[in-house]
Amino acid sequence: MAYFIWLMLVTAWVVQACPNACKCSRKSGPRRSEVNCHKRGLRAFPAKLPSDTWIIRLGENDITHLKANTLKAAPKIENINLEQNSIKSFHPQAFSGATQLMLLNLYGNRITNLPQRGFQDLLNLRVLMLGQNEIFLVKPEMFVGMRNLSDLDLSLNALTMLPPNAFRPLIALKVLDLSLNRLQRFSPKAFNGLQQLMFLNMDNNSLKMVPAGSLKPLRSLEMLVLDNNLLSTLSPSALEGLSRLQELHLRNNQLAHLPPDVFRNTPELSQLALSGNHLQTVDGNVFSRTPDMKKLFLHNNPWLCDCNIRSMVQWLKRTKCNLSSREALRCESPHELRNKKLINLQTEKLLCAA
């Protein structure tokens, strides 16, 4: 009998508290509710929610704006999915009081501007997904309060530059994705404060250079992705401070030259991708400074097989490093050596033009 009374109470609770278009399920120990409103044609955030809501799924609806105190009815919320809506803006106090929120997914909306201090109550937020929006500017004031954020996705936006201290409040950030924006430059002080950052992705932008010392604050960085940019030079000072860097991806840029000491600041580098650049020759000493190198990508470069490439060929022959696409490492010039494999070259026969 007691069981049926309990069941009736739970059923009545669900009918009364669950938004009309949604489906609610309740879990025990501790008691909490999951609200599923995915793809229900909603035009606004539900006004009434179970007070013990901890997850709400609102993806693929038609929500355009988030009002102040949107989450007032759900103070225990931990996870919100609002991806693929039509959100253009949200009130600076939209997330007021959501101190237990850990994941906020706003991927695939139409947000152009983040309000200052709009996330200041999200003290426990770990993951913020803002990818595939139309955000064109970031400022430190936008990220105030998020001292525990570890993962920030800003990919597929409209960023063209990064100002000084852009992410400074994010002292616990470990992953930052800025890929597929329109970045042309960033301030030498853009990454100040990000001492815990381990992964930085700036793939598919329009960067022409990495300012000297700009990555120095990233003392914990282990992986840096700069593929598909317009980089024409890379100096040792550009990589200053990256003593823990293990992976560096520079595919499909416009690099034509590497200084012999370019990797002097990255002693733990183990994977390096330089394929698809404009390199004609590289001093073998470049790689001798990276004793932990395990995988190296050098294919799709226009190698000039003359006397200047001797030290590199000698290094290729003796290294135990995994040379990805080894068979694709071929001479582009001179004509008589075109398509010759670098690994098969006889260095004593490589001549330089008089």
Helices and strands as residue ranges (DSSP letters): H 2-17, E 23-27, E 32-36, E 53-57, E 65-66, E 79-81, E 89-90, E 103-105, E 127-129, G 140-143, E 151-153, E 161-162, E 175-177, E 185-186, E 199-201, E 223-225, G 236-239, E 247-249, E 271-273, H 285-288, E 295-297, E 303-304, G 307-309, H 310-318, E 322-324, G 326-328, E 331-333, G 335-337, G 342-344, G 347-349
